[in-house]
């Protein structure tokens, strides 16, 4: 057996970081057998109580994990996912944003250096990166997901942005990447209105590699009952992939209550994709991935530093109010009163603590009614 003493190219010794789990899992062939001598790296955002939103420390863990995976000679791919069945990732941890970064632009600018490095680490990883979308992928979660090379989703997953609805702009990647996936006008709609897409709609628009069912009812998998999965027209508009409403939504809730979320199909689909990637010439695969990534990198590298600076300054004004509203509000109201804000600014009001408290009053009032 050939053995070689390799140089160590890691920057630091491997270390466990809470909230960012690093594992080596078997590479499996189409029959399910383990492939000897090779494995897959799985990096998991492990903060399920907060929908796998990433804290500052978790971001560091992802960066270090991707660098470690790049240098792992026996690793064939990275699978990037979240804990549980509810969410891949809902973006930055709004509790940390509201309680520490709000009103501290230079601190947030340093944080955004780490966030930018996380996105760049995905785009520069020496292994193909597969986003295993096990649930919600919104806001910053959508951005780090789009930085990945492939995305495979369970069909109960939801996709979208949060920026202008919650005091920010989706400048952590969505304004760079989304037009490349879905075209400029659909990207504009998503980034500004922040309305969520089903996994079927995301797949139809070109955002996903594959979608598989996850809801199991009476022992069999059924498509997401909250989504129209037949292709039909409504007043000339394609509605395949749109969310159901009214009576149809009530029926979907009843079906959901009878079932359970089972991600075995998702894991099987990810395993199939990873094996197909492994069954190629490694150098040719790496060069091909790097060449395709250049289209994302062209936009990302052009904008990431100016976006970081603006996002830092925005923590003094709209983000300061928006993240606090989300953190301090109730399930029924987590948004500042943006129409009131527009009126006050039109009247000549300056950004101040009293103005922030005034536009947060609606969320606080809803909170007291709980």
Secondary structure, 3 states (H helix, E strand, C coil): CCCCCCCCCCCCCCCCECCEEEEEEEEECCCCCEEEEEEEEEEEECCHHHCCCECHHHHHHHHHHHHHHHCCCCEEEEEEEECCCCEEECCECHHHHHHHHCCCHHHHHHHHHHHHHHHHHHHCCCCEEEEEECCEEECHHHHHHHHCCEEEEECCCEEECCHHHCCCCCCCCHHHHHHHHHCHHHHHHHHHHCCCEEHHHHHHCCCCCEEECCEEECCEEECCCCECCCCCEECCEECCCCECCHHHHHHHHHHHHHCEECCHHHHHHHHHHHHHHHCCCHHHHHHHHHHHHHHHHHHHHHHHHHHHHHHHHHCCCHHHHHHHHHHHCCCCCCCCCHHHHHHHHHCCCCCCHHHHHHHHHHHHHHHHCC
